[in-house]
Amino acid sequence: MTKDEIARIEKFLRKTLQSPTISVRVRPRKTDSAEVYVGEEFIGVVYEDDEDDDKSFNFQMAILAEDIAG
C-alpha cells in the first residue's frame, strides 16, 4: 500500500465512521496492509486485495467477547 492509498483510506474511514480520531498507520515489514487506530487504541487492519485486476481494500476488526461483556 502506498502512502497516498493509506491517506485516502484514513480520510474515507474518518468520514464514513464519523470519527476524526481514526488513523491508518504503516505496518512494520508489511507492504500489503496497514493498521487502524482510534486514538492510540489499535482496532484492526486494512488489507490490500489486488487479485483479478480489481483493486480493493478490506478492513478486518476482531471484537473479543470480553470487550462487549456488560
N, CA, C and O atoms as CSV, one atom per row, in Angstrom:
chain,resi,resn,atom,element,x,y,z
A,1,MET,N,N,0.840,-1.172,0.000
A,1,MET,CA,C,0.000,0.000,0.000
A,1,MET,C,C,0.888,1.238,0.000
A,1,MET,O,O,1.875,1.317,0.731
A,2,THR,N,N,0.520,2.184,-0.823
A,2,THR,CA,C,1.300,3.415,-0.878
A,2,THR,C,C,0.856,4.379,0.217
A,2,THR,O,O,-0.217,4.222,0.799
A,3,LYS,N,N,1.686,5.366,0.487
A,3,LYS,CA,C,1.318,6.379,1.480
A,3,LYS,C,C,0.072,7.139,1.037
A,3,LYS,O,O,-0.748,7.527,1.869
A,4,ASP,N,N,-0.074,7.351,-0.262
A,4,ASP,CA,C,-1.264,8.027,-0.787
A,4,ASP,C,C,-2.516,7.186,-0.543
A,4,ASP,O,O,-3.550,7.717,-0.139
A,5,GLU,N,N,-2.429,5.884,-0.786
A,5,GLU,CA,C,-3.572,4.999,-0.531
A,5,GLU,C,C,-3.941,4.995,0.951
A,5,GLU,O,O,-5.119,5.046,1.303
A,6,ILE,N,N,-2.933,4.936,1.811
A,6,ILE,CA,C,-3.183,4.946,3.252
A,6,ILE,C,C,-3.882,6.239,3.660
A,6,ILE,O,O,-4.816,6.209,4.460
A,7,ALA,N,N,-3.443,7.364,3.123
A,7,ALA,CA,C,-4.072,8.654,3.443
A,7,ALA,C,C,-5.520,8.694,2.959
A,7,ALA,O,O,-6.395,9.203,3.660
A,8,ARG,N,N,-5.777,8.161,1.763
A,8,ARG,CA,C,-7.146,8.150,1.230
A,8,ARG,C,C,-8.050,7.211,2.028
A,8,ARG,O,O,-9.223,7.517,2.245
A,9,ILE,N,N,-7.515,6.076,2.465
A,9,ILE,CA,C,-8.293,5.148,3.300
A,9,ILE,C,C,-8.614,5.802,4.640
A,9,ILE,O,O,-9.737,5.694,5.132
A,10,GLU,N,N,-7.637,6.476,5.229
A,10,GLU,CA,C,-7.867,7.165,6.500
A,10,GLU,C,C,-8.971,8.211,6.350
A,10,GLU,O,O,-9.867,8.294,7.190
A,11,LYS,N,N,-8.910,8.996,5.298
A,11,LYS,CA,C,-9.939,10.017,5.046
A,11,LYS,C,C,-11.311,9.367,4.886
A,11,LYS,O,O,-12.300,9.858,5.431
A,12,PHE,N,N,-11.372,8.272,4.144
A,12,PHE,CA,C,-12.634,7.554,3.929
A,12,PHE,C,C,-13.199,7.022,5.245
A,12,PHE,O,O,-14.386,7.195,5.522
A,13,LEU,N,N,-12.362,6.380,6.055
A,13,LEU,CA,C,-12.825,5.819,7.327
A,13,LEU,C,C,-13.288,6.915,8.286
A,13,LEU,O,O,-14.304,6.762,8.964
A,14,ARG,N,N,-12.546,8.014,8.340
A,14,ARG,CA,C,-12.949,9.126,9.214
A,14,ARG,C,C,-14.323,9.661,8.828
A,14,ARG,O,O,-15.168,9.922,9.685
A,15,LYS,N,N,-14.530,9.817,7.527
A,15,LYS,CA,C,-15.813,10.346,7.044
A,15,LYS,C,C,-16.934,9.329,7.244
A,15,LYS,O,O,-17.993,9.672,7.769
A,16,THR,N,N,-16.713,8.095,6.836
A,16,THR,CA,C,-17.736,7.057,6.896
A,16,THR,C,C,-18.135,6.724,8.326
A,16,THR,O,O,-19.318,6.559,8.621
A,17,LEU,N,N,-17.157,6.626,9.209
A,17,LEU,CA,C,-17.423,6.259,10.600
A,17,LEU,C,C,-17.596,7.481,11.508
A,17,LEU,O,O,-17.775,7.348,12.718
A,18,GLN,N,N,-17.542,8.656,10.912
A,18,GLN,CA,C,-17.737,9.919,11.628
A,18,GLN,C,C,-16.856,10.015,12.867
A,18,GLN,O,O,-17.320,10.329,13.963
A,19,SER,N,N,-15.573,9.737,12.663
A,19,SER,CA,C,-14.622,9.766,13.774
A,19,SER,C,C,-13.300,10.385,13.314
A,19,SER,O,O,-12.519,9.739,12.614
A,20,PRO,N,N,-13.051,11.637,13.710
A,20,PRO,CA,C,-11.811,12.293,13.299
A,20,PRO,C,C,-10.562,11.744,13.990
A,20,PRO,O,O,-9.446,12.111,13.622
A,21,THR,N,N,-10.733,10.869,14.986
A,21,THR,CA,C,-9.571,10.332,15.700
A,21,THR,C,C,-9.038,9.045,15.082
A,21,THR,O,O,-8.067,8.479,15.585
A,22,ILE,N,N,-9.655,8.575,14.001
A,22,ILE,CA,C,-9.161,7.373,13.318
A,22,ILE,C,C,-7.863,7.711,12.598
A,22,ILE,O,O,-7.751,8.749,11.946
A,23,SER,N,N,-6.890,6.822,12.727
A,23,SER,CA,C,-5.651,6.959,11.960
A,23,SER,C,C,-5.294,5.611,11.361
A,23,SER,O,O,-5.545,4.561,11.954
A,24,VAL,N,N,-4.708,5.660,10.185
A,24,VAL,CA,C,-4.249,4.456,9.494
A,24,VAL,C,C,-2.739,4.573,9.397
A,24,VAL,O,O,-2.212,5.558,8.880
A,25,ARG,N,N,-2.048,3.556,9.899
A,25,ARG,CA,C,-0.588,3.613,10.020
A,25,ARG,C,C,0.081,2.455,9.285
A,25,ARG,O,O,-0.446,1.344,9.224
A,26,VAL,N,N,1.243,2.744,8.736
A,26,VAL,CA,C,2.057,1.738,8.058
A,26,VAL,C,C,2.409,0.634,9.045
A,26,VAL,O,O,2.709,0.903,10.209
A,27,ARG,N,N,2.369,-0.610,8.573
A,27,ARG,CA,C,2.781,-1.747,9.411
A,27,ARG,C,C,4.263,-2.021,9.188
A,27,ARG,O,O,4.732,-1.998,8.050
A,28,PRO,N,N,4.996,-2.279,10.253
A,28,PRO,CA,C,6.410,-2.626,10.096
A,28,PRO,C,C,6.567,-3.916,9.288
A,28,PRO,O,O,5.906,-4.917,9.566
A,29,ARG,N,N,7.424,-3.884,8.314
A,29,ARG,CA,C,7.772,-5.054,7.498
A,29,ARG,C,C,6.615,-5.622,6.676
A,29,ARG,O,O,6.711,-6.750,6.193
A,30,LYS,N,N,5.527,-4.875,6.504
A,30,LYS,CA,C,4.400,-5.335,5.682
A,30,LYS,C,C,4.093,-4.261,4.648
A,30,LYS,O,O,4.081,-3.072,4.967
A,31,THR,N,N,3.846,-4.677,3.415
A,31,THR,CA,C,3.537,-3.703,2.365
A,31,THR,C,C,2.126,-3.858,1.823
A,31,THR,O,O,1.682,-3.041,1.016
A,32,ASP,N,N,1.414,-4.895,2.255
A,32,ASP,CA,C,0.077,-5.153,1.718
A,32,ASP,C,C,-1.036,-4.815,2.700
A,32,ASP,O,O,-2.198,-5.150,2.468
A,33,SER,N,N,-0.679,-4.144,3.806
A,33,SER,CA,C,-1.687,-3.849,4.821
A,33,SER,C,C,-1.249,-2.668,5.679
A,33,SER,O,O,-0.092,-2.246,5.650
A,34,ALA,N,N,-2.214,-2.144,6.447
A,34,ALA,CA,C,-1.945,-1.034,7.359
A,34,ALA,C,C,-2.800,-1.218,8.611
A,34,ALA,O,O,-3.854,-1.851,8.564
A,35,GLU,N,N,-2.338,-0.659,9.728
A,35,GLU,CA,C,-3.059,-0.773,10.994
A,35,GLU,C,C,-4.008,0.405,11.166
A,35,GLU,O,O,-3.705,1.526,10.756
A,36,VAL,N,N,-5.166,0.137,11.780
A,36,VAL,CA,C,-6.165,1.175,12.025
A,36,VAL,C,C,-6.286,1.394,13.531
A,36,VAL,O,O,-6.387,0.442,14.305
A,37,TYR,N,N,-6.273,2.654,13.928
A,37,TYR,CA,C,-6.367,3.044,15.333
A,37,TYR,C,C,-7.483,4.058,15.529
A,37,TYR,O,O,-7.794,4.841,14.632
A,38,VAL,N,N,-8.084,4.032,16.719
A,38,VAL,CA,C,-8.934,5.122,17.190
A,38,VAL,C,C,-8.172,5.714,18.360
A,38,VAL,O,O,-8.010,5.072,19.398
A,39,GLY,N,N,-7.709,6.931,18.189
A,39,GLY,CA,C,-6.779,7.488,19.174
A,39,GLY,C,C,-5.526,6.637,19.169
A,39,GLY,O,O,-4.897,6.458,18.126
A,40,GLU,N,N,-5.162,6.114,20.319
A,40,GLU,CA,C,-3.990,5.231,20.412
A,40,GLU,C,C,-4.374,3.759,20.528
A,40,GLU,O,O,-3.508,2.907,20.723
A,41,GLU,N,N,-5.668,3.454,20.410
A,41,GLU,CA,C,-6.119,2.065,20.538
A,41,GLU,C,C,-6.198,1.389,19.171
A,41,GLU,O,O,-6.906,1.849,18.276
A,42,PHE,N,N,-5.467,0.300,19.030
A,42,PHE,CA,C,-5.495,-0.499,17.808
A,42,PHE,C,C,-6.861,-1.158,17.676
A,42,PHE,O,O,-7.343,-1.785,18.620
A,43,ILE,N,N,-7.498,-1.016,16.490
A,43,ILE,CA,C,-8.813,-1.638,16.310
A,43,ILE,C,C,-8.875,-2.622,15.148
A,43,ILE,O,O,-9.820,-3.408,15.074
A,44,GLY,N,N,-7.905,-2.607,14.243
A,44,GLY,CA,C,-7.982,-3.544,13.134
A,44,GLY,C,C,-6.922,-3.304,12.078
A,44,GLY,O,O,-6.011,-2.493,12.246
A,45,VAL,N,N,-7.072,-4.038,10.981
A,45,VAL,CA,C,-6.115,-3.986,9.883
A,45,VAL,C,C,-6.860,-3.818,8.566
A,45,VAL,O,O,-7.911,-4.422,8.353
A,46,VAL,N,N,-6.307,-2.991,7.689
A,46,VAL,CA,C,-6.809,-2.862,6.324
A,46,VAL,C,C,-5.844,-3.628,5.427
A,46,VAL,O,O,-4.637,-3.389,5.448
A,47,TYR,N,N,-6.391,-4.551,4.639
A,47,TYR,CA,C,-5.599,-5.356,3.711
A,47,TYR,C,C,-5.878,-4.929,2.279
A,47,TYR,O,O,-7.013,-4.615,1.918
A,48,GLU,N,N,-4.831,-4.923,1.474
A,48,GLU,CA,C,-4.963,-4.642,0.049
A,48,GLU,C,C,-5.289,-5.944,-0.676
A,48,GLU,O,O,-4.678,-6.979,-0.412
A,49,ASP,N,N,-6.246,-5.887,-1.581
A,49,ASP,CA,C,-6.620,-7.046,-2.397
A,49,ASP,C,C,-6.594,-6.606,-3.849
A,49,ASP,O,O,-7.471,-5.869,-4.300
A,50,ASP,N,N,-5.583,-7.063,-4.581
A,50,ASP,CA,C,-5.478,-6.652,-5.983
A,50,ASP,C,C,-5.526,-7.835,-6.945
A,50,ASP,O,O,-4.935,-7.796,-8.024
A,51,GLU,N,N,-6.233,-8.880,-6.544
A,51,GLU,CA,C,-6.412,-10.026,-7.428
A,51,GLU,C,C,-7.391,-9.686,-8.540
A,51,GLU,O,O,-8.250,-8.819,-8.377
A,52,ASP,N,N,-7.263,-10.356,-9.646
A,52,ASP,CA,C,-8.185,-10.221,-10.774
A,52,ASP,C,C,-8.257,-8.798,-11.317
A,52,ASP,O,O,-9.309,-8.386,-11.806
A,53,ASP,N,N,-7.173,-8.045,-11.244
A,53,ASP,CA,C,-7.126,-6.678,-11.776
A,53,ASP,C,C,-8.208,-5.770,-11.205
A,53,ASP,O,O,-8.548,-4.759,-11.820
A,54,ASP,N,N,-8.749,-6.106,-10.052
A,54,ASP,CA,C,-9.793,-5.325,-9.390
A,54,ASP,C,C,-9.301,-4.980,-7.991
A,54,ASP,O,O,-9.514,-5.750,-7.054
A,55,LYS,N,N,-8.656,-3.849,-7.840
A,55,LYS,CA,C,-8.075,-3.494,-6.544
A,55,LYS,C,C,-9.160,-3.053,-5.571
A,55,LYS,O,O,-10.044,-2.267,-5.909
A,56,SER,N,N,-9.067,-3.584,-4.344
A,56,SER,CA,C,-9.971,-3.175,-3.270
A,56,SER,C,C,-9.208,-3.276,-1.955
A,56,SER,O,O,-8.082,-3.771,-1.904
A,57,PHE,N,N,-9.850,-2.794,-0.892
A,57,PHE,CA,C,-9.246,-2.833,0.430
A,57,PHE,C,C,-10.257,-3.429,1.393
A,57,PHE,O,O,-11.440,-3.090,1.346
A,58,ASN,N,N,-9.798,-4.314,2.263
A,58,ASN,CA,C,-10.665,-4.989,3.227
A,58,ASN,C,C,-10.255,-4.597,4.639
A,58,ASN,O,O,-9.085,-4.700,5.007
A,59,PHE,N,N,-11.232,-4.145,5.428
A,59,PHE,CA,C,-10.986,-3.778,6.821
A,59,PHE,C,C,-11.427,-4.929,7.703
A,59,PHE,O,O,-12.575,-5.366,7.634
A,60,GLN,N,N,-10.513,-5.424,8.538
A,60,GLN,CA,C,-10.818,-6.539,9.436
A,60,GLN,C,C,-10.629,-6.089,10.880
A,60,GLN,O,O,-9.579,-5.572,11.263
A,61,MET,N,N,-11.692,-6.305,11.677
A,61,MET,CA,C,-11.672,-5.915,13.087
A,61,MET,C,C,-12.196,-7.066,13.927
A,61,MET,O,O,-13.305,-7.549,13.700
A,62,ALA,N,N,-11.412,-7.504,14.887
A,62,ALA,CA,C,-11.853,-8.558,15.804
A,62,ALA,C,C,-12.496,-7.899,17.021
A,62,ALA,O,O,-11.981,-6.914,17.550
A,63,ILE,N,N,-13.626,-8.453,17.458
A,63,ILE,CA,C,-14.294,-7.967,18.663
A,63,ILE,C,C,-14.304,-9.122,19.659
A,63,ILE,O,O,-14.981,-10.129,19.451
A,64,LEU,N,N,-13.557,-8.967,20.727
A,64,LEU,CA,C,-13.462,-10.018,21.734
A,64,LEU,C,C,-14.691,-10.009,22.629
A,64,LEU,O,O,-15.264,-8.952,22.895
A,65,ALA,N,N,-15.094,-11.183,23.091
A,65,ALA,CA,C,-16.251,-11.293,23.980
A,65,ALA,C,C,-16.062,-10.436,25.229
A,65,ALA,O,O,-17.018,-9.837,25.722
A,66,GLU,N,N,-14.841,-10.377,25.737
A,66,GLU,CA,C,-14.581,-9.578,26.942
A,66,GLU,C,C,-14.755,-8.078,26.695
A,66,GLU,O,O,-15.034,-7.316,27.621
A,67,ASP,N,N,-14.587,-7.663,25.434
A,67,ASP,CA,C,-14.768,-6.250,25.102
A,67,ASP,C,C,-16.231,-5.829,25.119
A,67,ASP,O,O,-16.536,-4.656,25.333
A,68,ILE,N,N,-17.135,-6.776,24.895
A,68,ILE,CA,C,-18.559,-6.425,24.850
A,68,ILE,C,C,-19.332,-6.928,26.066
A,68,ILE,O,O,-20.551,-6.782,26.148
A,69,ALA,N,N,-18.605,-7.520,27.003
A,69,ALA,CA,C,-19.263,-8.005,28.232
A,69,ALA,C,C,-19.755,-6.813,29.048
A,69,ALA,O,O,-19.075,-5.793,29.157
A,70,GLY,N,N,-20.936,-6.961,29.610
A,70,GLY,CA,C,-21.568,-5.891,30.389
A,70,GLY,C,C,-20.763,-5.522,31.549
A,70,GLY,O,O,-21.150,-4.637,32.312
